[in-house]
Amino acid sequence: MSKQGIHKYAWAIAQHESHGTTSDHVYNQFNANDPPKEQPNLGPPDGWGIFQIDRSSEDGFTTTKETYNWKENTYAAIEKLDEKKR
């Protein structure tokens, strides 16, 4: 499978991981409806942002950039997909 093959699923992963309690297919770096509103999107056990990057049990901690910046969050997710492929 090529990198393109793995990356084509990224949009679906981001949608699933970031929608919160809404049924809409949206991408949320920050909480749209769930309290605390307008804070970085957090899901259990320690997932942050659009892709719910969770490094607490693996590589240390999610960086501030990955938590607050959707591009950095996405780059970290793509890096993780590449790592899984290897």
N, C-alpha and C positions, 0 to 999 in steps of 0.2 A: 504494500500500500504506500503510495506517495505521500509527501507532506500535505499536498492538496487534498488528498483523501481524508486525512485526519482532520484538517482544518475546516472542511466543509460542515462538520458537525458543531463547530464552535458557536454558531448563531443559536442553535437549539439548546445547547448547554447554558448559554448566557440567559436565554429567555426563561428556561426552567428555574435556574438558580436565583434569578433576581426579581421574579414577579411578586414575591411576598404573598399577601393574602388577596391580592387582586386576581381576577380571572382574566384580565387583559394580557395579551402577549406583548409585554413591554420590557424594556431594559432599564433597570434602576440601580445606579451607583449609590443613590441615597434613598432613604425611606420616603415613599410617596404617601402612603396611607397609614402605615403601622407606626406606633409611638416608639421612640421619640422621632417625630416627624422632622424631616430634612437633615437627619443625622446619617452617617454612612450606613449603608445596608449591611446588617449583621445577621447571620444565621448560625445555628448550632453546628458544631461546638464552638468554632471560632472563625467562621467564614465571612469574608468582607467583600463588598462591592458587587459588581455585575456578575462575576464568575464565582463569588463566594470563595475567594482564595483563603485557604486554611493551611498555615504552615506551622502551627503551634506544636504539632506532633511529629513534624518531619524536619524542616529546614530552619528552624528558629522561629522568627516572627514575621508577620506580614508587615511590609514597610509602610510608612506614612503615605508615600506616593501611591502605592497600590491600594490603599484604603480610600484616598480622597480623589484620585485621578483615574477616570475610566480607561484612558489609554494605557497607563501603567498596569492597571488591573488586567486588561486584555493581553498585554505583552506577557505578563506572568502566567496567564492561563495557556497561551500558545506555547510558551517555554515548557510548561508542565506536560502538554500534549506531546511535544517533541520528545521529551524525556521518557514518557510512557512508551512511545513507539520504539525508541532505542532499546 
